[in-house]
Amino acid sequence: MSDYQPVNCEFHDVLESLATRRKRIVVQYRTDDGSLHSAESVITDVFAKSGADWLSLDGVTTVRLDHIHIVDGIAKTDFD
């Protein structure tokens, strides 16, 4: 996936911590078409696939980590 932009390691750690705790959180992210979505969900997995890192929400929706804007009130840009 040539356009994937890896996220900061500290932000990645935040996501893994939330996945471990199975805490219901609000996630704001952009879809491939550029639209902004918000979901109240549980992060069930953080994983690598096809050259990118991904987040699984409730085991149903997957989101590329570089498409995430805010998770549990924490902005990805706080780590840039």
C-alpha positions as CSV (number, residue, x, y, z in Angstrom):
1,M,0.0,0.0,0.0
2,S,2.2,2.8,-1.3
3,D,0.1,5.7,0.1
4,Y,0.1,4.4,3.7
5,Q,1.7,6.8,6.2
6,P,2.8,5.0,9.4
7,V,1.5,6.5,12.7
8,N,3.7,7.6,15.6
9,C,4.7,4.7,17.8
10,E,3.3,6.4,20.9
11,F,-0.1,6.7,19.2
12,H,0.1,3.1,18.1
13,D,0.7,2.2,21.8
14,V,-2.4,4.1,22.8
15,L,-4.5,2.1,20.3
16,E,-3.1,-1.2,21.6
17,S,-3.8,-0.2,25.2
18,L,-7.4,0.6,24.3
19,A,-7.7,-2.8,22.5
20,T,-6.3,-4.6,25.5
21,R,-8.8,-2.9,27.9
22,R,-11.8,-3.5,25.6
23,K,-13.1,-0.1,26.5
24,R,-16.0,1.3,24.5
25,I,-14.7,4.5,22.9
26,V,-15.6,7.0,20.1
27,V,-13.4,6.9,17.0
28,Q,-13.4,9.5,14.3
29,Y,-11.8,8.4,11.0
30,R,-11.9,9.1,7.2
31,T,-13.0,6.5,4.7
32,D,-11.3,5.9,1.4
33,D,-13.7,8.3,-0.3
34,G,-12.6,11.1,2.2
35,S,-15.8,11.3,4.2
36,L,-15.5,11.7,8.0
37,H,-17.2,9.0,10.2
38,S,-17.6,8.6,13.9
39,A,-18.2,5.3,15.6
40,E,-18.8,4.3,19.2
41,S,-17.1,1.0,19.4
42,V,-14.6,-1.4,21.0
43,I,-11.2,-1.8,19.4
44,T,-10.9,-5.6,19.1
45,D,-7.5,-5.7,17.3
46,V,-4.6,-3.7,16.0
47,F,-2.8,-5.6,13.2
48,A,-0.6,-5.3,10.1
49,K,-1.8,-6.4,6.7
50,S,-0.8,-5.6,3.1
51,G,1.8,-3.1,4.1
52,A,-0.4,-1.0,6.4
53,D,-1.5,-1.1,10.0
54,W,-5.2,-1.5,10.8
55,L,-7.7,-1.2,13.6
56,S,-10.7,-3.6,14.0
57,L,-13.8,-2.1,15.6
58,D,-16.2,-4.6,17.2
59,G,-14.6,-7.2,15.0
60,V,-16.6,-5.8,12.0
61,T,-15.2,-2.6,10.7
62,T,-11.5,-2.1,9.8
63,V,-9.8,1.3,9.6
64,R,-6.3,2.1,8.5
65,L,-4.4,3.7,11.3
66,D,-3.4,6.7,9.1
67,H,-7.1,7.4,8.5
68,I,-7.8,7.9,12.2
69,H,-8.3,11.4,13.5
70,I,-9.4,11.0,17.1
71,V,-9.8,8.0,19.3
72,D,-11.2,8.2,22.9
73,G,-10.7,12.0,22.8
74,I,-7.0,11.7,21.8
75,A,-6.1,13.3,18.5
76,K,-3.5,11.5,16.3
77,T,-2.0,14.9,15.5
78,D,-1.1,15.2,19.3
79,F,1.7,12.7,18.5
80,D,3.1,14.3,15.3
